[in-house]
Structures are given as structure tokens and as C-alpha cells.
Amino acid sequence: MTFSILARDPDTGAIGGAAATGSLCVGGWVLRGDLRSGMSASQGAAPSTFWGEEVLQHMRDGSTASDAVSVVTSADPGRAFRQLAAMGLSGEAASFTGEKNEDEKGSLAFNGGITSGNMLGNGNVLGAMADAFTGSGQDFESRLLGALKTAQAAGSDFRGLLSAALLVLHPDRPPLSLRIDHHADDPIGGLEALHRKATTGDYADWVRQVPVSSDRNRVLD
């Protein structure tokens, strides 16, 4: 039902993810993140939000992404209908795809991240996403958004798209959690427009005074 990307930005210490799907509310279902452990994307025919949260907890407690994914997925009798990707703070990634998810499906790890999907239009989508992210010279958030656009052009969710989301965590900036929960025409375009509004103008000026991980007491005059 979904394609997603998890990645890190070694230049800034940011971690993030982006996702789109042919169903509703992809951000609430799929993306989770924690600056103490990494990012996760829990998706599939019957996604488990518990998977996304628990894999982060295991990594926070010291497990590798691979070990964390194995522990979380092996204990669930419904795992055949689910898919999980996890990425640690150094960019190492691991994944699981249950066999009951519809083709095309799978994950592709790359240097500093991972792409995942199911119900994909063809087998080129995951590689196209990874190439778009690693080959771009834009800022981190724009690279994540660009990966979604490339995935859509390369084959997308074979049903089309209804929702899209972006989650970015940065030690020196407030969390950026943007969601287009339903857009019948162009959810990725809607997400790009929301991103522009959230990162420019009065809203962006106000955000600069909000406490952040590196300064929990921040207040600007």
C-alpha cells in the first residue's frame, strides 16, 4: 500500500523519513523517529504501529537495526501481512517484508538509508527513490521530497496516491512533522506546498524560538 524512505544527513545530524500511499493518513500509520535511536517505517497490508515504536525502543536500548527488526517481527503471528524498515543513527538499516503483502514489494538499503514499498507499480520504484536521494545536491528535506516524486514517476503505488508525509528530526531544530492525510489529486504536491509554508515566512520565524534537543530551554527575544 505504501512506499517510504528513511535516511540520515551526516552534515547536520538530522534523520528523517517520507512516505506516500494509495490509502489515507500515511504519516500517522507509517513514520516514527527518535533522535536517541533512529527512524522506522511500519507499513503493509495490515501495518502495526507497535512495530514502528518497539523497533526504536530496541535500538535506543543498544540493539542494531537488524537485531531490533528481527526481535520485533518474529514475535508477531500477523507478520506475513506487515512490512518494517528501521535505520539507526549511523545510517545502518534493516527490513522485513511479509509474504502476504502484494507485489511488487521489498526494501533496498543504500549508503545512509533505506527505501521500502509494497503494491508498487513495478520493481524499479525502490531503486529510483534511492538514486534520487543520493544523487541530489539539495538540502535534506528537499531530497526526501524529491525521492517521493521520483517514486511516483517511476511506478508509484499501483492504485495511485491519496496521502503523503514527511518527518524530520534535527538536534538543533524542532521536529518537522508534515502530513497530507487525504488529497485525491496530488498528495505529494500538497506536501511540497505545506513544506514551503512551514519553512518560510512568519511560521518559520516563530519556530526558531521553540525548544530543541540541543537547547531544551530555548527562548528567543
DOBA-270367 format. One record per residue: residue number from 1; y, z, x of N, C-alpha, C in turn; residue in one letter. Coordinates in steps of 0.001 Angstrom, whole numbers, plus 524288, in hexadecimal, padded with zeros to 5 digits. Atoms other than C-alpha are relative to their C-alpha. Example, Ala and Ser with C-alpha at 12.3 -4.5 7.8 and 13.67 -1.06 7.14 Angstrom:
residues 2
1, 7FB5A, 80000, 8037A, 7EE6C, 81E78, 8300C, 804B0, 80000, 80384, A $
2, 7FB5A, 7FFC4, 7FCCC, 7FBDC, 81BE4, 83566, 80442, 802DA, 7FCFE, S $
end
This chain:
residues 221
1, 7FB47, 80000, 80320, 80000, 80000, 80000, 804F0, 80000, 80344, M $
2, 7FB74, 7FE73, 7FCEC, 80905, 80220, 80B85, 7FFAE, 7FDCD, 8057D, T $
3, 7FFCC, 800AA, 7FA59, 80D72, 7FE42, 81910, 8041E, 803AD, 80235, F $
4, 7FC94, 7FC16, 7FDB0, 813E6, 807DC, 82246, 80017, 7FF6B, 805E7, S $
5, 7FF85, 7FFBA, 7FA56, 81882, 809DA, 83030, 801E2, 80572, 8016E, I $
6, 7FE45, 7FB25, 7FD9A, 819D6, 81664, 8380F, 80163, 7FEC5, 805AA, L $
7, 7FE58, 80147, 7FAAB, 82124, 8161D, 844FF, 80374, 80449, 80224, A $
8, 7FC6C, 7FC6D, 7FD5F, 82902, 81DC9, 84EE5, 803F5, 7FCE2, 80317, R $
9, 7FBE2, 80260, 7FCE2, 83586, 81AC3, 85627, 8008E, 80333, 804FE, D $
10, 7FFD2, 7FCE3, 7FB39, 83419, 81F4B, 86449, 80581, 800DF, 80211, P $
11, 7FAAC, 7FF74, 7FE0F, 842A3, 81D6B, 866BE, 802ED, 80487, 7FD7B, D $
12, 7FD17, 7FBF6, 802D3, 84724, 8274E, 85C8E, 7FCB6, 804AE, 7FE6C, T $
13, 80361, 7FBD8, 801D3, 83B53, 82FBC, 85980, 7FEEF, 7FFD0, 7FA2D, G $
14, 800E7, 80080, 8059E, 83B40, 82B06, 84B62, 7FA72, 7FE2B, 7FEEA, A $
15, 804EA, 80206, 80203, 82EBB, 828D3, 843CD, 8010B, 7FE25, 7FA6F, I $
16, 7FEE4, 801FC, 80537, 82DDC, 8213B, 83736, 7FBA0, 7FCB9, 7FDCA, G $
17, 803B9, 80350, 802AE, 82661, 81968, 82D5F, 8029D, 7FD05, 7FBA3, G $
18, 7FE22, 80323, 80460, 82877, 80F09, 82320, 7FB45, 7FDE1, 7FD23, A $
19, 8046A, 801C2, 80328, 81FE6, 80A7A, 81802, 801EE, 7FCF9, 7FB47, A $
20, 7FEE4, 802D9, 804D3, 81F96, 80139, 80C6B, 7FADE, 7FF22, 7FD29, A $
21, 804BB, 8009B, 80321, 81610, 7FF37, 8013B, 80116, 7FD14, 7FAF2, T $
22, 7FFAC, 80281, 80518, 8134F, 7F7E7, 7F4A9, 7FFC2, 803CE, 7FB88, G $
23, 7FFE5, 7FBF5, 803F9, 81374, 804C5, 7ED4D, 80516, 80322, 80077, S $
24, 7FB39, 7FCE5, 80023, 81DAC, 80F67, 7EADA, 80012, 80425, 80448, L $
25, 7FF14, 7FB0F, 7FD3B, 82356, 81A2E, 7F365, 7FD16, 80068, 80529, C $
26, 80305, 7FFFF, 7FB2D, 81D89, 81683, 8009C, 801BA, 8044B, 803BB, V $
27, 7FE2C, 7FC07, 7FC55, 82619, 82012, 8081F, 7FDC3, 80554, 7FEEA, G $
28, 8021A, 7FAEF, 80167, 82187, 82BF1, 800AD, 7FA30, 80074, 800FA, G $
29, 805A5, 7FFE4, 7FF3D, 81341, 8283D, 801D5, 7FE72, 7FFA4, 805B7, W $
30, 80235, 801BF, 7FB05, 81217, 822CD, 80F82, 80218, 802E1, 804C7, V $
31, 7FDB7, 7FE79, 7FB00, 81B94, 82792, 819E3, 800DC, 805DB, 80081, L $
32, 7FEFB, 7FA91, 7FE97, 81BD9, 8350A, 82049, 80173, 80028, 805CC, R $
33, 7FE92, 7FF80, 7FA8A, 821EF, 83991, 82D07, 80198, 80580, 80162, G $
34, 7FE9B, 7FAD4, 7FE05, 82478, 84591, 8356D, 80158, 7FF62, 805C7, D $
35, 7FE66, 8007D, 7FA91, 82C1B, 84614, 84228, 7FCBA, 80359, 803AF, L $
36, 80374, 7FCCF, 7FCC2, 8224A, 85025, 846FF, 7FAA4, 7FD87, 800CD, R $
37, 80543, 80230, 7FF9F, 81688, 84740, 84549, 7FFBC, 7FA15, 7FFD7, S $
38, 80036, 805AA, 80047, 8190D, 8390D, 8418C, 800B6, 7FDF2, 7FA82, G $
39, 7FF77, 802B2, 804F9, 817DF, 82FDA, 83605, 7FAA3, 7FED9, 7FDB8, M $
40, 804D6, 801A2, 80291, 80D8B, 82C8A, 82BF8, 8013A, 7FC50, 7FB84, S $
41, 7FFC9, 80375, 80488, 80B26, 8221E, 821BD, 7FACA, 8006C, 7FD38, A $
42, 804B9, 7FF60, 8031E, 80135, 8257E, 81735, 80070, 7FC66, 7FB4D, S $
43, 7FF9E, 80413, 803F5, 7FE84, 81A24, 80E29, 7FA9E, 7FE70, 7FE22, Q $
44, 8050D, 801D7, 801C5, 7F395, 81263, 807CE, 7FF8C, 7FFD4, 7FA1C, G $
45, 800F4, 80087, 8059B, 7ED82, 81078, 7FA72, 800D8, 8051D, 7FD1B, A $
46, 7FF33, 7FACF, 80251, 7EDE7, 81F2D, 7F7CA, 80214, 8038F, 80445, A $
47, 7FDEB, 7FD43, 7FB6F, 7F711, 824E5, 8020F, 80030, 805E8, 7FF39, P $
48, 7FFBA, 7FA4C, 8000D, 7F6C9, 83349, 80594, 804D1, 801C3, 802F6, S $
49, 7FB7D, 7FDC0, 7FD4C, 803D0, 839B0, 80881, 7FE4B, 8047F, 8037D, T $
50, 80202, 7FBC5, 7FCB3, 7FBB7, 844F9, 80DF7, 7FE97, 7FDF3, 80569, F $
51, 80158, 80252, 7FAEE, 7F6AB, 83BF0, 818A3, 804CF, 7FF88, 80379, W $
52, 7FB4E, 800D4, 7FCE7, 80465, 83890, 81D08, 80242, 80504, 80221, G $
53, 7FDE1, 7FAF9, 7FE55, 80893, 846C4, 81DC1, 7FC4D, 802D7, 803BE, E $
54, 803C6, 7FD28, 7FCD0, 7FC09, 84C3D, 82384, 7FF6C, 7FD9F, 80572, E $
55, 80087, 8025E, 7FAD5, 7FB49, 84254, 82E92, 80494, 80184, 8037A, V $
56, 7FB88, 7FE22, 7FCF9, 808F6, 84656, 832D2, 7FF37, 805A3, 801C3, L $
57, 80104, 7FA97, 7FE9D, 804FE, 85498, 83288, 7FC27, 80063, 80491, Q $
58, 803CB, 7FFEF, 7FBBA, 7F936, 851F8, 83B34, 80281, 7FE48, 80524, H $
59, 7FD61, 801B5, 7FB33, 801A9, 84A8D, 844FD, 803DC, 80426, 801DB, M $
60, 7FC67, 7FBC6, 7FE8E, 80BBF, 85584, 844B2, 7FD14, 80472, 802AA, R $
61, 8032C, 7FBE2, 7FDB0, 800C0, 85EE3, 8482A, 7FD68, 7FE5A, 8051A, D $
62, 801E3, 801A9, 7FAED, 7FD32, 856B9, 85407, 7FBF8, 7FBB4, 8000A, G $
63, 803DC, 80436, 8002D, 7F372, 84C79, 84F62, 80278, 7FAC8, 8015C, S $
64, 7FE46, 8055D, 7FF54, 7F492, 83E71, 853BA, 8001D, 7FD48, 7FAB5, T $
65, 7FFE7, 802FD, 804E4, 7F76A, 8345A, 84948, 7FA83, 7FE75, 7FE63, A $
66, 80555, 801AD, 80134, 7E961, 82F84, 84A36, 7FCC5, 80482, 7FDCE, S $
67, 802FB, 7FB81, 801DB, 7E370, 83D0B, 848A7, 801F1, 801D2, 7FAA9, D $
68, 7FDC0, 7FE48, 804FB, 7ECBC, 84091, 83DA9, 7FE4B, 7FC79, 7FB8A, A $
69, 801B4, 803AC, 8040D, 7E974, 83440, 835FB, 7FA3F, 800C8, 7FEC4, V $
70, 80599, 7FF47, 800DC, 7DAF3, 83681, 837DF, 7FEDC, 804DB, 7FCC0, S $
71, 800E5, 7FB23, 802DB, 7DB7F, 8448C, 83305, 801AD, 7FF75, 7FA4E, V $
72, 7FDE7, 80054, 80550, 7E3DA, 84180, 82727, 7FCCD, 7FC58, 7FC99, V $
73, 802A5, 803EF, 8033B, 7DC7A, 83580, 82298, 7FA3C, 8012B, 7FF20, T $
74, 805A4, 7FF35, 8006F, 7CE87, 839F6, 82503, 7FE92, 803F4, 7FBCD, S $
75, 80139, 7FBDE, 803BE, 7CF77, 8457C, 81BB3, 800CB, 7FE64, 7FA55, A $
76, 7FE7B, 801A2, 80541, 7D3BC, 83D96, 80FCA, 7FBF8, 7FC3E, 7FDBB, D $
77, 803E1, 8038B, 80250, 7C91D, 837B5, 806FF, 80261, 7FB1E, 7FD97, P $
78, 7FD6A, 804A2, 8021A, 7D33C, 82E1E, 801B0, 80246, 7FC77, 80424, G $
79, 7FD86, 802CE, 7FBB2, 7D665, 82896, 80F1C, 7FF49, 7FA17, 7FFB7, R $
80, 800DE, 805A3, 80044, 7D0D9, 81B25, 80BF3, 80473, 7FD27, 7FD50, A $
81, 7FBAF, 80264, 802E7, 7DCAB, 818BB, 8032C, 80551, 8010C, 8027D, F $
82, 7FB12, 7FE66, 7FDA1, 7E6E4, 81D95, 80CBD, 800BD, 7FD7D, 80562, R $
83, 7FEA4, 8020F, 7FADF, 7EDE0, 8195E, 81912, 803F1, 803BB, 80278, Q $
84, 7FC82, 7FC5C, 7FD53, 7F4C8, 8219E, 82350, 80145, 7FDF5, 80567, L $
85, 7FE4B, 800FC, 7FAA9, 7FCC2, 81EDD, 82F74, 80329, 804B2, 801CD, A $
86, 7FD11, 7FBA6, 7FDC3, 80251, 8294A, 8386C, 801E4, 7FE7A, 8056A, A $
87, 7FDBA, 80106, 7FAD8, 80B20, 828A9, 84460, 80243, 8050A, 80220, M $
88, 7FDE3, 7FB6A, 7FD6F, 80DF6, 833AB, 84DDA, 80551, 7FEF4, 80268, G $
89, 7FAAF, 80067, 7FDFB, 81AEF, 83641, 85484, 80071, 7FC65, 804BB, L $
90, 7FFD2, 80386, 7FB88, 81752, 82E48, 8607C, 7FEDE, 7FA5B, 7FE7F, S $
91, 80109, 80543, 801E4, 813FB, 82282, 85815, 7FA4B, 7FEA9, 7FF85, G $
92, 8058B, 80119, 800A3, 80533, 8239D, 858A7, 7FEAA, 8001A, 7FA36, E $
93, 800F8, 800AA, 80599, 7FF63, 81F9D, 84B9E, 7FA36, 7FF79, 7FEDE, A $
94, 8055E, 8007B, 801CF, 7F2CE, 81FEB, 843D8, 80014, 7FED7, 7FA31, A $
95, 80015, 80197, 8057E, 7EE4C, 81B55, 83689, 7FA84, 80051, 7FDC2, S $
96, 804DE, 8004F, 802EE, 7E3C2, 81B24, 82C30, 800FA, 7FC91, 7FB45, F $
97, 7FFAA, 8033F, 804A7, 7E166, 81100, 821A2, 7FAD0, 80039, 7FD1A, T $
98, 804B7, 7FFBE, 80327, 7D794, 81379, 816CA, 7FE55, 7FAA9, 7FE18, G $
99, 80219, 80532, 8012A, 7CEA3, 8082D, 81360, 80102, 7FE36, 7FA69, E $
100, 7FF08, 8017E, 8056F, 7D202, 80872, 804DE, 8057B, 7FDE0, 7FF16, K $
101, 7FAE1, 8027D, 8007C, 7E001, 80420, 80760, 7FF54, 7FA13, 80030, N $
102, 80092, 805B3, 80064, 7E22C, 7F5CA, 80466, 801FA, 7FD3C, 804E3, E $
103, 7FE56, 80351, 7FBAD, 7E341, 7EB74, 80EFD, 804F5, 7FCFC, 7FE8D, D $
104, 800AF, 7FE99, 7FA90, 7EA5A, 7E809, 816EE, 801CE, 805A4, 800E1, E $
105, 7FEB5, 7FA86, 7FF0D, 7EAE5, 7F5D5, 81C63, 7FF0B, 8014E, 805B7, K $
106, 800DE, 7FE3F, 7FAA9, 7EB7C, 7FD32, 82934, 804EB, 80232, 8026E, G $
107, 7FB94, 7FDFD, 7FCFE, 7F485, 80270, 833B4, 8001F, 7FD59, 8054C, S $
108, 7FF5B, 8025B, 7FADA, 7F9D4, 7FD75, 84093, 803A4, 80377, 80334, L $
109, 7FCCB, 7FCD3, 7FC83, 7FE8D, 8069C, 84B57, 802B1, 7FC78, 803FD, A $
110, 7FD27, 802C3, 7FBE4, 808E7, 801AE, 854BC, 802BE, 80415, 8035C, F $
111, 7FD72, 7FC5B, 7FC75, 810AD, 807CE, 85FC2, 80478, 802C9, 7FD39, N $
112, 7FBF6, 7FCEE, 8029A, 8184F, 812A5, 858F8, 7FFB3, 80005, 7FA21, G $
113, 8003C, 7FFD9, 805B0, 8135C, 8112A, 84B22, 7FB0C, 7FDB1, 7FDC5, G $
114, 8048D, 8021A, 802B7, 809DD, 80C1A, 84107, 801AF, 7FD8F, 7FAD9, I $
115, 7FF48, 8025D, 80526, 809D3, 802FE, 8354E, 7FAF0, 8007E, 7FCF1, T $
116, 8048F, 7FF62, 8035E, 800B0, 8049D, 829B0, 800F7, 7FD41, 7FAD7, S $
117, 7FF58, 8026A, 80518, 7FE0D, 7FDFA, 81CD6, 7FAE8, 7FF23, 7FD29, G $
118, 80462, 8019C, 80348, 7F50B, 7FA9A, 811B1, 8022F, 7FC8E, 7FBA7, N $
119, 7FE52, 803F0, 803CB, 7F58F, 7F031, 8071F, 80402, 7FC44, 80266, M $
120, 7FC62, 80377, 7FD4D, 7FC6B, 7E7C7, 81134, 7FED4, 7FA4E, 7FEB0, L $
121, 8009F, 8057B, 80153, 7FEC4, 7D96F, 80EAD, 7FC8E, 7FD09, 803C7, G $
122, 8035E, 80270, 7FC1B, 7F7BA, 7D5C5, 81B52, 7FF87, 8039B, 804B3, N $
123, 80101, 7FCBF, 7FB77, 7F328, 7DAFC, 8285A, 80436, 7FFE5, 8041E, G $
124, 7FBD6, 80060, 7FC17, 7FFC2, 7D7A8, 82F7B, 80450, 80406, 7FF47, N $
125, 7FB8C, 7FCA3, 8015D, 80882, 7E1CD, 82901, 800D0, 80462, 803F1, V $
126, 7FF6D, 7FB75, 7FC8A, 805B6, 7ED60, 831EB, 80201, 7FE70, 80561, L $
127, 7FE25, 801DA, 7FAF4, 80781, 7E5C6, 83E73, 8059D, 7FE28, 7FFD4, G $
128, 7FA9E, 801D3, 80091, 813F6, 7DF90, 8396E, 803CB, 804A0, 7FFCC, A $
129, 7FCB7, 7FB4E, 80029, 81983, 7ED03, 8365E, 800C8, 8024D, 80575, M $
130, 7FFB2, 7FDBA, 7FAC9, 8164E, 7F234, 843E1, 80355, 7FCA2, 8039B, A $
131, 7FD00, 80386, 7FCA8, 81BE1, 7E631, 84AA5, 805C8, 8002B, 7FEA6, D $
132, 7FA81, 7FFC8, 80199, 82860, 7E6E7, 842A6, 80298, 804EA, 80207, A $
133, 7FDB7, 7FB19, 7FE1D, 82A76, 7F515, 84668, 800AF, 7FFF5, 805E8, F $
134, 7FFBA, 7FFBA, 7FA4C, 82754, 7F3EA, 854DB, 80365, 7FBBE, 80258, T $
135, 7FD03, 80456, 7FDDF, 82E64, 7E6FC, 85688, 805C2, 80009, 7FEB2, G $
136, 7FA8B, 7FFD5, 801AE, 83B5A, 7EB18, 8509F, 8034F, 80344, 803B6, S $
137, 7FC55, 7FCFF, 7FCD7, 84727, 7EFBA, 85843, 803BD, 8033F, 7FCC8, G $
138, 7FC83, 7FD11, 80365, 84D62, 7F65A, 84C91, 7FF0E, 805DF, 80081, Q $
139, 800C7, 7FA61, 8000A, 84EDA, 804E4, 84A4A, 7FAF3, 80153, 7FD23, D $
140, 8051B, 7FE5A, 801DB, 842F1, 80CB8, 8463E, 7FF4F, 7FF20, 7FA25, F $
141, 8007F, 80082, 805AB, 8457D, 80D0A, 8379A, 7FFD3, 7FA53, 7FE55, E $
142, 80006, 80591, 8014D, 84878, 7FE90, 8370D, 7FAE0, 7FD68, 80186, S $
143, 8050F, 8021F, 7FE68, 83BDC, 7FBAC, 83E5B, 7FBC5, 80156, 7FBFE, R $
144, 803C9, 7FE8F, 80411, 83408, 80333, 83435, 800C4, 7FCB0, 7FB1A, L $
145, 7FEE7, 8033B, 80495, 83AC5, 7FC0D, 82920, 7FE7E, 7FA4F, 800FA, L $
146, 8016F, 80558, 7FEA9, 838E0, 7EF2E, 83023, 7FA23, 7FF23, 7FFDD, G $
147, 805B3, 8006E, 8003F, 82A58, 7F1E3, 8313A, 7FE26, 7FF5D, 7FA62, A $
148, 80160, 800A9, 80587, 8298F, 7F360, 82273, 8012C, 7FA75, 7FE28, L $
149, 7FE94, 80549, 801AC, 830B6, 7E68F, 82047, 7FC38, 7FBEF, 80238, K $
150, 803A5, 803A4, 7FD95, 827D2, 7DF9A, 829D0, 7FAAE, 80034, 7FD51, T $
151, 804FD, 7FF78, 802B9, 81BBF, 7E518, 82325, 8001B, 7FD4D, 7FAB6, A $
152, 7FF7B, 8029A, 8050D, 820B2, 7E040, 81615, 7FF92, 7FA17, 800A0, Q $
153, 80018, 805A5, 7FF29, 822CD, 7D292, 81B76, 7FAA8, 7FE24, 801EC, A $
154, 804FA, 80194, 7FDAF, 8159C, 7D293, 82269, 7FB74, 80027, 7FC34, A $
155, 80444, 7FFC1, 803C5, 80D86, 7D553, 8163A, 8006C, 8046C, 7FC24, G $
156, 7FE91, 7FBC8, 80389, 81205, 7E238, 81071, 7FB45, 80292, 7FD69, S $
157, 803D3, 7FE2A, 803D7, 80A6B, 7E9FB, 80647, 7FEF6, 7FB55, 7FC6C, D $
158, 800FC, 804E9, 802D4, 80370, 7DF07, 7FEF5, 801CC, 80028, 7FA59, F $
159, 7FDF0, 7FFA5, 80551, 808DA, 7E414, 7F1FB, 805EE, 7FF62, 7FFCE, R $
160, 7FA57, 7FF9D, 7FFCA, 816FE, 7E36E, 7F68B, 8018B, 805A9, 800F2, G $
161, 7FE0C, 7FAC6, 7FEB1, 81F9B, 7EF67, 7F8C0, 80340, 8024C, 7FB95, L $
162, 7FCCF, 7FD23, 803D3, 825A3, 7F9B8, 7EFF5, 80311, 8047C, 80261, L $
163, 7FD35, 7FB96, 7FDB0, 829D0, 804B7, 7F929, 7FFC5, 7FFB5, 805EE, S $
164, 7FFB5, 7FFF2, 7FA4D, 82D9F, 80711, 80754, 802A7, 8050C, 801B6, A $
165, 7FDDF, 7FB0B, 7FE2D, 83152, 812C4, 80FAC, 80092, 80010, 805E3, A $
166, 7FEF8, 7FF42, 7FA6D, 83680, 816E1, 81CF7, 800A3, 805D9, 800FA, L $
167, 7FF77, 7FA89, 7FE71, 83504, 82439, 82377, 800C1, 80034, 805E3, L $
168, 7FEDD, 7FF90, 7FA6B, 83B54, 82711, 830B1, 801A6, 80599, 8012B, V $
169, 7FEC8, 7FABA, 7FE39, 83BBD, 8342F, 8379F, 80204, 7FFB0, 80592, L $
170, 7FD51, 8004E, 7FAF9, 844D3, 83639, 8433D, 801A2, 8057F, 80183, H $
171, 7FE9C, 7FAA5, 7FE8C, 84715, 842AD, 84B0E, 805CD, 8013C, 7FF72, P $
172, 7FA60, 7FF10, 80018, 855D6, 840E1, 84AC6, 802AA, 7FE03, 7FB0D, D $
173, 7FDCB, 801FA, 804E6, 85793, 83B43, 83D15, 7FCE5, 8023A, 7FB73, R $
174, 802F2, 7FE36, 80497, 853EF, 83FA3, 82F5D, 7FBB9, 7FC16, 7FE97, P $
175, 80412, 803A8, 801B4, 84785, 839D5, 8297D, 8024C, 7FBAC, 7FC9D, P $
176, 7FE79, 8046F, 8033B, 8496C, 82C63, 823A5, 7FB45, 7FE7D, 7FCB9, L $
177, 8044D, 80122, 80393, 84087, 82B05, 817D2, 8021A, 7FCBC, 7FB84, S $
178, 7FDEB, 803B4, 803CE, 84397, 81EF7, 80FA5, 7FB7F, 7FD91, 7FCF4, L $
179, 80435, 801F7, 8034F, 83B8F, 81A37, 80425, 80224, 7FC65, 7FBBF, R $
180, 7FF49, 80350, 8048C, 83BFC, 80EE5, 7FABD, 7FAF4, 80077, 7FCE6, I $
181, 804D2, 7FEB9, 802C0, 83224, 813C5, 7F0C1, 7FE3A, 7FBC7, 7FC32, D $
182, 8017D, 8046C, 8034F, 83287, 807D2, 7E7E2, 80445, 7FBE1, 80046, H $
183, 7FC60, 8046D, 7FFC0, 838E2, 7FA9C, 7E9F6, 7FCC1, 7FB19, 7FF21, H $
184, 80368, 80454, 80173, 832A7, 7EF20, 7E311, 80102, 7FB09, 80328, A $
185, 7FE9F, 804D3, 7FD50, 839BA, 7E4E5, 7EB3B, 7FF5E, 80046, 805ED, D $
186, 7FFD8, 7FFE1, 7FA50, 83B89, 7E961, 7F955, 800A4, 80599, 801F0, D $
187, 7FF71, 7FA95, 7FE45, 83892, 7F781, 7FD05, 8018F, 80089, 805B9, P $
188, 7FE78, 7FF9C, 7FA82, 839E8, 7F4E9, 80B97, 805C4, 7FEC2, 8009B, I $
189, 7FA69, 80119, 7FFF4, 84730, 7EEAB, 80977, 80321, 80494, 7FDE6, G $
190, 7FD71, 7FB5C, 8020F, 84AE2, 7FA61, 8012E, 80015, 8046D, 803E9, G $
191, 8003C, 7FBF5, 7FBFA, 8467F, 80369, 80C18, 803EA, 7FEE0, 8045F, L $
192, 7FC21, 80166, 7FC05, 84EC4, 7FC00, 815F8, 80582, 80147, 7FE1E, E $
193, 7FAD3, 7FEDB, 8021F, 85A9E, 7FD3B, 80D08, 80101, 805DF, 7FFD5, A $
194, 7FF75, 7FA56, 80015, 85842, 80BC8, 80B43, 800C9, 8021B, 80580, L $
195, 7FF5F, 7FE5B, 7FA94, 856E5, 80D5D, 819F7, 8058A, 7FF1E, 801E4, H $
196, 7FA95, 8010D, 7FE6A, 86422, 806F2, 81C1A, 803B3, 80410, 7FDB1, R $
197, 7FC9E, 7FC28, 80285, 86A81, 81026, 81250, 7FF49, 8056E, 8025F, K $
198, 8011D, 7FACD, 7FDF9, 863EC, 81C1A, 81835, 801B1, 800B9, 805A7, A $
199, 7FEC3, 7FF9E, 7FA70, 867DD, 818FA, 82632, 80580, 7FE1F, 8014A, T $
200, 7FA96, 8019E, 7FF2A, 875F3, 81493, 82454, 80397, 802EB, 7FC32, T $
201, 7FC2C, 7FE02, 803B7, 88271, 81962, 81DE5, 8000E, 805E7, 7FF74, G $
202, 7FF3E, 7FA6C, 800EF, 88534, 826A0, 817E7, 7FAEF, 80316, 8003D, D $
203, 804F9, 7FD25, 7FFF1, 876F3, 82A5A, 81634, 7FE3F, 800FE, 8059F, Y $
204, 8018B, 7FF5A, 7FA8E, 87401, 82807, 82490, 80382, 803F2, 802BF, A $
205, 7FC6F, 7FC24, 7FDB6, 88018, 82FE3, 82851, 7FE74, 80587, 7FE65, D $
206, 8018E, 7FADA, 801E2, 87B9F, 83B46, 81FDA, 7FAFA, 801DD, 8029E, W $
207, 8050F, 7FE9E, 7FDC6, 86DCD, 83AF7, 82581, 8008D, 8024C, 80575, V $
208, 7FF5D, 7FE2B, 7FA9F, 8731D, 83DB5, 8331E, 800DE, 805E7, 80070, R $
209, 7FF37, 7FA59, 7FFC9, 875DC, 84BDF, 82F6B, 7FB1B, 80310, 7FE62, Q $
210, 804B1, 7FD6F, 801EC, 86832, 84EDD, 82A3D, 7FCCD, 80216, 80499, V $
211, 80355, 7FDFA, 7FBD6, 85F6B, 857B4, 832A3, 7FB7A, 7FC52, 8014B, P $
212, 8042E, 80367, 7FE1C, 8554C, 8509A, 83ACE, 7FC3F, 8033D, 80357, V $
213, 803F7, 7FD2C, 7FD16, 84943, 85447, 8429B, 80221, 80249, 80510, S $
214, 7FDE3, 7FE31, 7FB04, 850DD, 85581, 84F4C, 804AC, 8039C, 7FF62, S $
215, 7FB89, 7FC8F, 8010F, 85C0F, 85D18, 848D4, 7FFAD, 801C0, 7FA4F, D $
216, 80105, 7FE3E, 80552, 857B7, 864BB, 83CD5, 804BB, 80295, 7FD74, R $
217, 7FB56, 7FD7E, 8021B, 8652F, 86AFF, 83B2F, 804C4, 7FC5C, 80009, N $
218, 7FBAC, 803AC, 7FF4E, 86D51, 85EB4, 83C65, 80396, 7FFD0, 7FB3F, R $
219, 7FBE9, 800EC, 803DF, 87A0D, 85E0E, 834C2, 8048C, 7FD91, 802E0, V $
220, 7FB97, 802A1, 7FD80, 884C8, 85489, 8385C, 804F7, 800FA, 7FCE3, L $
221, 7FAEA, 7FF51, 8029E, 89322, 856D9, 83563, 801E7, 7FAC6, 7FDE2, D $
end
